Amino acid sequence: MTVQNNNMLNQKGRRIARTVLLVQAIAAAILVALMGLIFGIEGAKTAFAGACIGLIPNMIFAHYMFRFGGARAASQVVQSFYLGEMLKMLFTIVLFVIAFVILNGPWFPLFAVFIAITVLQWITPFLNLKIN
């Protein structure tokens, strides 16, 4: 799976993924600042951890999801999708464990930012954003 297929379908998918990740990153920055104002520096730290827990696994998944494309590479597409999803879940779990071990709370900012990023991942493709 080292050869990358750069067909039109992949390029469009990558543009959509970049847009979704950009929207998530902007929302995360705004929410981290807001949580910092409400909960102080500790709230900003946990909110930043929630943003990282939401964004890093999504970036890994997007990288693997759009490595291959087209009917001829169908088995590679499926393998890459499953690998990306597995790594996304693994990194999410590991990052949550690291956050719980290192940080002392408050936990609301961490979960609020993580949930907001997750919800944005679902709704951003349906927003009327120019993705060219």
Secondary structure, 3 states (H helix, E strand, C coil): CCCCCCCHHHHHHHHHHHHHHHHHHHHHHHHHHHHHHHHHHHHHHHHHHHHHHHHHHHHHHHHHHCCCCCHHHHHHHHHHHHHHHHHHHHHHHHHHHHHHHHCCCCCHHHHHHHHHHHHHHHHHHHCCCCCC
